[in-house]
Amino acid sequence: MNTEHSRKKKILHFSDGILEVDEDETDLDSIIVEKTVNSFQENINIRALPWLDWILHMISQAGYKILAACDYAGGALADFFEITSPKYFLEMEAAKEMMKEEEDEQSVIAEKPSWQVNPMSDVISQQPNISNV
């Protein structure tokens, strides 16, 4: 009796391959990864296909390759022009900094009283002497 087939397996499908996980065990040793290049590429005998199916298969393969090339080129251009950050990231950061500065100003104003008691030595009670001028 083959014990590998008697185990319960959970098959997870991803865009870049298939992952088989044993439901009984959660160890990393129990994970079997079956890598495929892409889920749309299967082992197809191209020579046995009829002409119409062969043409459709080749067109779809070319389309996938063109799409991958455009995706790569778009990522490279985005990195070159430095547009990989969110659209209004700089404006949002500037607004956050302005709000922080306003909060700091408000806390400084709250710490200072609006009026101060001056000691009597600071009060001038006489007119300046103009004769010395």
C-alpha contacts under 8 A as a table, 3 or more apart, distances in Angstrom:
res1	aa1	res2	aa2	distance
2	N	5	H	5.93
2	N	6	S	6.84
3	T	6	S	5.10
3	T	7	R	6.59
4	E	7	R	5.75
5	H	8	K	7.84
7	R	22	D	6.94
7	R	24	D	7.70
8	K	22	D	5.95
8	K	23	E	5.80
8	K	24	D	7.04
9	K	20	E	6.35
9	K	21	V	5.52
9	K	22	D	4.46
9	K	23	E	5.63
10	K	20	E	5.69
10	K	21	V	5.06
10	K	22	D	6.05
10	K	23	E	6.20
11	I	18	I	6.98
11	I	19	L	5.79
11	I	20	E	4.52
11	I	21	V	6.33
12	L	18	I	5.84
12	L	19	L	5.01
12	L	20	E	6.21
12	L	21	V	7.74
13	H	17	G	6.43
13	H	18	I	4.69
13	H	19	L	6.37
14	F	17	G	5.26
14	F	18	I	5.85
14	F	19	L	7.65
14	F	39	S	7.75
15	S	38	N	6.62
15	S	39	S	6.05
16	D	35	K	7.53
16	D	36	T	6.69
16	D	37	V	6.37
16	D	38	N	5.13
16	D	39	S	6.27
17	G	34	E	6.76
17	G	35	K	5.08
17	G	36	T	4.95
17	G	37	V	6.84
17	G	38	N	6.21
17	G	39	S	5.91
18	I	33	V	6.74
18	I	34	E	5.58
18	I	35	K	6.29
18	I	36	T	7.24
18	I	39	S	7.99
19	L	31	I	7.65
19	L	32	I	6.60
19	L	33	V	4.96
19	L	34	E	6.04
19	L	35	K	7.85
20	E	31	I	6.30
20	E	32	I	5.38
20	E	33	V	6.08
20	E	34	E	7.31
21	V	30	S	6.69
21	V	31	I	4.98
21	V	32	I	6.42
22	D	25	E	5.73
22	D	26	T	7.23
22	D	30	S	6.05
22	D	31	I	6.65
23	E	26	T	7.26
25	E	30	S	6.38
26	T	30	S	6.77
27	D	30	S	5.48
27	D	31	I	7.28
28	L	31	I	5.52
29	D	32	I	7.77
36	T	39	S	6.57
36	T	41	Q	7.95
37	V	41	Q	7.14
38	N	41	Q	5.49
39	S	42	E	7.22
45	N	48	A	5.63
45	N	49	L	6.99
46	I	49	L	5.45
46	I	54	W	6.59
49	L	53	D	5.97
49	L	54	W	5.50
50	P	53	D	5.41
50	P	54	W	5.95
51	W	54	W	5.00
51	W	55	I	6.10
52	L	55	I	5.18
52	L	56	L	6.21
53	D	56	L	5.07
53	D	57	H	5.98
54	W	57	H	5.07
54	W	58	M	6.13
55	I	58	M	5.16
55	I	59	I	6.06
56	L	59	I	5.09
56	L	60	S	6.10
57	H	60	S	5.19
57	H	61	Q	6.16
58	M	61	Q	5.04
58	M	62	A	6.08
59	I	62	A	5.09
59	I	63	G	6.04
60	S	63	G	4.93
60	S	64	Y	6.18
61	Q	64	Y	5.15
61	Q	65	K	6.28
62	A	65	K	5.10
62	A	66	I	6.08
63	G	66	I	5.09
63	G	67	L	6.02
64	Y	67	L	5.08
64	Y	68	A	6.16
65	K	68	A	5.08
65	K	69	A	6.17
66	I	69	A	5.03
66	I	70	C	6.12
67	L	70	C	5.11
67	L	71	D	6.08
68	A	71	D	5.04
68	A	72	Y	6.17
69	A	72	Y	5.09
69	A	73	A	6.06
70	C	73	A	5.02
70	C	74	G	5.88
71	D	74	G	5.13
71	D	75	G	6.19
72	Y	75	G	5.19
72	Y	76	A	6.22
73	A	76	A	5.04
73	A	77	L	6.11
74	G	77	L	5.10
74	G	78	A	6.05
75	G	78	A	5.04
75	G	79	D	6.19
76	A	79	D	5.14
76	A	80	F	6.15
77	L	80	F	4.92
77	L	81	F	6.10
78	A	81	F	5.27
78	A	82	E	5.74
78	A	83	I	5.23
78	A	84	T	5.89
79	D	82	E	4.87
79	D	83	I	6.53
79	D	84	T	6.33
80	F	83	I	7.97
82	E	85	S	7.46
83	I	86	P	7.70
83	I	87	K	7.88
85	S	89	F	6.68
86	P	89	F	5.22
88	Y	91	E	5.31
88	Y	92	M	6.09
89	F	92	M	5.16
89	F	93	E	6.20
90	L	93	E	5.13
90	L	94	A	6.18
91	E	94	A	5.09
91	E	95	A	6.14
92	M	95	A	5.08
92	M	96	K	6.18
93	E	96	K	5.07
93	E	97	E	6.20
94	A	97	E	5.08
94	A	98	M	6.17
95	A	98	M	5.06
95	A	99	M	6.16
96	K	99	M	5.10
96	K	100	K	6.19
97	E	100	K	5.02
97	E	101	E	6.22
98	M	101	E	5.07
98	M	102	E	6.20
99	M	102	E	5.06
99	M	103	E	6.18
100	K	103	E	5.06
100	K	104	D	6.19
101	E	104	D	5.00
101	E	105	E	6.20
102	E	105	E	5.03
102	E	106	Q	6.10
103	E	106	Q	4.99
103	E	107	S	6.13
104	D	107	S	5.12
104	D	108	V	6.24
105	E	108	V	5.08
105	E	109	I	6.12
106	Q	109	I	5.04
106	Q	110	A	6.01
107	S	110	A	4.96
107	S	111	E	6.16
108	V	111	E	5.14
108	V	112	K	6.41
109	I	112	K	5.26
109	I	113	P	7.54
110	A	113	P	7.02
113	P	116	Q	6.76
118	N	122	D	6.49
118	N	123	V	7.54
119	P	122	D	5.80
119	P	123	V	7.29
120	M	123	V	5.25
121	S	124	I	7.77
124	I	127	Q	7.98
129	N	132	N	6.35
129	N	133	V	7.89
130	I	133	V	5.52
